[in-house]
Amino acid sequence: MTQESEVLVRVEAGVGRITLNRPKALHALNRAMCEAMTDALLAWREDDAVLSVLIDHSGERGFCAGGDIRMIAESGAGDASEAKAFFLTEYRLNHLMFEYPKPITAIVDGIVMGGGVGISEPAEVRIATERTTYAMPETGIGLFPDVGGGWFLSRMPGETGTWLALTGARLKAADTVFLGIHSHYLPTDALEAFHAILAVDPAHPADVADGLEGDPGEPPIEAHVEAIDRLFAFDTVEEIFAALEADGSEWALAQLAVLKTKSPQSMKVTLRQLRTGRALDSFADNMALEYRLGGRVVRTHDFQEGVRSVIVDKDNTPNWSPATLAGVSDADLDALFAPLPDAEAWTPLP
């Protein structure tokens, strides 16, 4: 592959290396990148010369800021066929990683959001650094935390995943390691040693990371876990709003203020997504759910308006419709969550 490739793929010392190489877009994923990663993982799955897989990125600005949101929005403004083709490919990649028989390491050095979370959370070893910033900010653009968010976020300790999904809060490494989002903290000056030792012992990346692990510091979120578990435990967004208001603490009111800026439709979709995802038996079932949601949500007013406001015009004044939680009915949600015909439903790679 040439240096211009958006994904660099090679095998080094028993490690299948995948390097995201779209730095000007913060390595945001497009369909071709997902296809390249999928092809590499399929080729290495039965290759005895590859003992583990490592995913990282070129440059220093971020691991992966998400998916190609502009393309998705443009497609959603039409028949959404290109967006659905992207979701099909991306979610199959997420599932392939989740079920992969060999250890995968993701070095999450820098910004990781949306699609970047989808290609790091399924990894066995998820390394955060002092530059890591994690978020699932989808409710702020009229979307929902896809790429497996319904599975991973709903299985985080207590209601921390619910809080993250609804507020889009940004976390640094101390919090991500504390919550189990990332498995290890390594300062960036230890990454060179990690690569060197992994070349000697490519089959056991977790052991290598264990030996180099540093202390990310005290997690700021720890002080709020009790409040999160208490105030975000409800099954309707209205009840969460009421609980935050009734609590009245500075922290609770700050969360409420953040939530009031998010898409009412997205928050209701997201809460139902997480509550449904928590009860599912398989990651594949979760991805099928998110696929049917994705193909519909990208065609809604709020997604189109969120992308316009946050990404295109950057005025950060979205005009949500419905503008209130009361305006989003159960029937609206039922329509977004409804099953697809078998011929249109998401399936894992054959």
Secondary structure, DSSP 8 states (H G I E B T S, - for coil): --TT-SEEEEEETTEEEEEE--GGGTT-B-HHHHHHHHHHHHHHHT-TT--EEEEEESSSSEEE--B-HHHHHHHHTTT-HHHHHHHHHHHHHHHHHHT-SS-EEEEE-SEEETHHHHTTTTSSEEEE-TT-EEE--GGGGT----TTHHHHGGGSSTTHHHHHHHH---B-HHHHHHTTSSSEE--GGGHHHHHHHHHHSTT-HHHHHHHH-------GGGGGHHHHHHHS--SSHHHHHHHHHHH--HHHHHHHHHHTTS-HHHHHHHHHHHHHHHH-S-HHHHHHHHHHHHHHHTTSHHHHHHHIIIIIS-------SS-SGGGS-HHHHHHHH----GGGS-----
